[in-house]
Amino acid sequence: MPQVMEFKLPDLGEGLTEAEIVRWLVAVGDVVEVDQPVVEVETAKAMVEVPCPYGGVVTARFGEEGTELPVGAPLITVAVGAGSEPEPAVVAESSGSGNVLVGYGTDHSRPARRKRVARPGAMAAAAVAAPVAALAAVAAPAPAPAAPAQASGPVPVISPLVRKLARDNGVDLRALRGSGPEGLILRADVEAALRAPAPVAAPVAAAPVAAPEGATRIPLKGLRGAVAEKLSRSRREIPEATCWVDADATELMAARAAMNAAAGPKISVLALLARICTAALARYPELNSTVDLAANEIVRLPSVHLGFAAQTERGLVVPVVRDAQSRSPESLSAEFGRLTELARTGKLAPSDLTGGTFTLNNYGVFGVDGSTPIINHPEAAMLGVGRIVDKPWVHEGQLAVRKVVQLSLTFDHRVCDGGAAGGFLRYVADCVESPAVLLRSL
């Protein structure tokens, strides 16, 4: 007799809690093999093909394309050991997690538990109800705790002056716990309440926007929703500032041309700018950091994991080059090319999009000169690079046509002051104008 195994949406890592079904790769009645991809899902970070850890006949699918499912919700059921007509009368609960991707197996060291379930008709109804119940469980808000009852009658205060101090500063005496005898409220209690940080008000739910007839609504979910939330959080939390400078990139472009004229792989302008960035961060490590709000500390990071903005059909993504400080321009160029191709084909793994410590944003590819980008939270800075274009420039005391680029640095003003930010940007500009300056850092 076949066993019907239920495969649930696995934990895809990086703290992801849900995924959207983009495309089913199997249909009910199809025969699947172990570790065969059965569905393509989109998380807030990447497109992922999810493999099934069971082999057999697909007896049910849960969710239509475009549906969002939480981690742990059923995806499919598979009749293991079934013939052409599986009999879904028994469900075996796997002893393993079932939350697997290619290359990971399910633990079968413990025997499967078996339990009786309804006949096929009831089972079909359960197939519909299960994901709905799972989604409802995730969406249902937890009951709000009851507000503490406030005592009635006069509040014991040590003197009228303390009562006046509280009234003038808007302190609710009923909310204080006095430190004096039998709970008597002292002046020190009121002053402590005044020094305490004000509670953060709960966000008010936004009312739906009235849209004119014919308007198009695009759900803020998946990658677009993740980008919106991250940028909004960056603007809420980070007091950012921007400084910029024009630089003569003629010598940098000539150096690149000389490198590419020699034998070996071609080196991109982005790779040269990345190498300059890592040298600048070695001089100004405060910009390769993050702010730990819980500990009220600035955390300076030992390695440069360099993110770079890449525009794809799915939207803006920021792949990360690990340990960029230890890579040569040739290695950086190859890694940029590899990650860009994965981004364009939607095959970046979640690990390719997380863990960045500094971002390089080349918006010159859009034909613009400057920008004030939003910092990629929780990083502390981002270097923006505009287009490199011929402009009149004073060179060696003479007006000449030179290749000019605008560089802009957006930084978290908590981690450093303008002196460090300006020093970083000036060093980058010096290296762009005279690549020989970079040789001193190699």
Summary of the structure (lengths in Angstrom):
residues: 442
radius of gyration: 29.7
end to end distance: 68.6
largest distance: 90.3
contacts: 1264
relative contact order: 0.11
helix: 31%
strand: 26%
